[in-house]
Amino acid sequence: MASYDVIIIGSGPGGYVCAIRCAQLGLKTACVEGRETLGGTCLNIGCIPSKALLHASHMLHEAEHNFASMGLKGKAPSVDWKQMLAYKEDTIGQNTKGIEFLFKKNKIDWLKGWGSIPQTGKVKVGDQVHEAKNIIIASGSEPTSLPGVEVDEKVVVTSTGALELGKIPKKMVVIGAGVIGLELGSVYKRLGSEVTVIEYLDAITPGMDAEVQKTFQRILKKQGIDFIMGAAVQKTEATKTKAKVHYKLRKDDSDHVLDADVVLLATGRKPYTDGLGLDSIGIKMSDRGQIEVDAHWQTNVKGIYAIGDCITGPMLAHKAEDEGMAAAEQVAGKHGHVNYGVIPGVIYTHPEVANVGETEESLKDQGRKYKAGKFSFMGNGRAKANFAADGFVKILADAETDRILGAHIIGPAAGDLVHEICVAMEFGASAEDLAMTCHAHPTYSEAVREAALACGDGPIHS
């Protein structure tokens, strides 16, 4: 029986980062993983492979729509789907091998197999039981199901099946207008599929700034994605090669049917804790199946912690990473901290969408007085030159103190631009601090400065 200072269950972004940080802090560390490769959902069947396909399909879109305008003449490339999938697999391989290397470098033991916790201080993997002074659960999440929708990962798929379809479908129906549905819908639209998104609510990307939601949907419609809003999916019927999606419009209760070659179920994710044996050791769970933890990520059972998608909060890889590092600090007797008010969210469509902090709606609900500074990418020279002038930057600041409370970006490189604002918020900066900072020209980042200027006397280029 091996004995460790800490055993982490799960090697996704939360788990592997936590393991590395534990090892750096001098703890004897092991990480349990049942997959053939490290990295969890994110690296194997989530964030990384989807970004590879988003990048490849965006390159195709540029060739088809913008190359000729720049004097790049000739036929647009044809799609070799097998090769595109091979490129995606290579990208996954490079990343998962990288984590394996980091485990070896930091002397972390990979306990191969699926883990459970038979009792406090013990982790069972296969037939082996290992001792641990501390256990950190980082078991992640899985796609949620929908009544009447039976997933076979061939015709009716989750994000997992959508990343390895045998061929590009002529017609794809996406159930759910959240991040996953819109990203993968964008990929297949660019590759030539007819894409229809069915959403139960009246706005896409629930919880996002309302102005961003409207602008984003308008841009996606312009790109050729169809939307059916306020629709409740009743069931899917699948044959070997086709599917029918039955839905009911909420406004008039009318029944409708859509034909599809592939149906993508993208209605969100739920914590994955099956098989861990949490009931038998008395770990408290929420009504939503999340593991309950205190301010230090410790469960109600001493010495057992939980982080990432299996606890409350946004299901984001970087949130899990932050919690992984913080929990490692706690276990090592130091002080771990996560600023939940400054966790950015990004959608990797084109244009990208990014946000951090409060929305106008949340500030109104709280009765807080604020000012909004907005700048359109139409006024940004670099964006115009790159055929990327759709969208805007919006910064929300306190009406009295000018402290930045949130930001919302839809436009080129939004996922990178938002981090300037994250750093500013982490330091408690004002909009004026951003506005007074020199930004290189010509860059997309100038739009951030202009939005900050708009919180004061006004932008220059608008």
Stockholm file with secondary structure:
# STOCKHOLM 1.0

chainA/1-462         MASYDVIIIGSGPGGYVCAIRCAQLGLKTACVEGRETLGGTCLNIGCIPSKALLHASHMLHEAEHNFASMGLKGKAPSVDWKQMLAYKEDTIGQNTKGIEFLFKKNKIDWLKGWGSIPQTGKVKVGDQVHEAKNIIIASGSEPTSLPGVEVDEKVVVTSTGALELGKIPKKMVVIGAGVIGLELGSVYKRLGSEVTVIEYLDAITPGMDAEVQKTFQRILKKQGIDFIMGAAVQKTEATKTKAKVHYKLRKDDSDHVLDADVVLLATGRKPYTDGLGLDSIGIKMSDRGQIEVDAHWQTNVKGIYAIGDCITGPMLAHKAEDEGMAAAEQVAGKHGHVNYGVIPGVIYTHPEVANVGETEESLKDQGRKYKAGKFSFMGNGRAKANFAADGFVKILADAETDRILGAHIIGPAAGDLVHEICVAMEFGASAEDLAMTCHAHPTYSEAVREAALACGDGPIHS
#=GR chainA/1-462 SS CCEEEEEEECCSHHHHHHHHHHHHTTCCEEEEECSSSSSHHHHHHSHHHHHHHHHHHHHHHHHHHTTGGGTCCSCCCCCCHHHHHHHHHHHHHHHHHHHHHHHHHTTCEEEESCEEEEETTEEEETTEEEEEEEEEECCCEEECCBTTBCCCSSSEECHHHHTTCSSCCSEEEEECCSHHHHHHHHHHHHTTCEEEEEESSSSSSTTSCHHHHHHHHHHHHHTTCEEEESEEEEEEEECSSCEEEEEEETTTCCEEEEEESEEEECSCEEECCTTSCTTTTTCCBCTTSCBCCCTTSBCSSTTEEECGGGSSSCCCHHHHHHHHHHHHHHHTTSCCCCCGGGCCEEECSSSEEEEEECCHHHHHHHTCCEEEEEEEGGGCHHHHHTTCCCCEEEEEEETTTCBEEEEEEEETTHHHHHHHHHHHHHTTCBHHHHHTSCCCTTCTTHHHHHHHHHTTTCCSCC
#=GC SS_cons         CCEEEEEEECCSHHHHHHHHHHHHTTCCEEEEECSSSSSHHHHHHSHHHHHHHHHHHHHHHHHHHTTGGGTCCSCCCCCCHHHHHHHHHHHHHHHHHHHHHHHHHTTCEEEESCEEEEETTEEEETTEEEEEEEEEECCCEEECCBTTBCCCSSSEECHHHHTTCSSCCSEEEEECCSHHHHHHHHHHHHTTCEEEEEESSSSSSTTSCHHHHHHHHHHHHHTTCEEEESEEEEEEEECSSCEEEEEEETTTCCEEEEEESEEEECSCEEECCTTSCTTTTTCCBCTTSCBCCCTTSBCSSTTEEECGGGSSSCCCHHHHHHHHHHHHHHHTTSCCCCCGGGCCEEECSSSEEEEEECCHHHHHHHTCCEEEEEEEGGGCHHHHHTTCCCCEEEEEEETTTCBEEEEEEEETTHHHHHHHHHHHHHTTCBHHHHHTSCCCTTCTTHHHHHHHHHTTTCCSCC
//
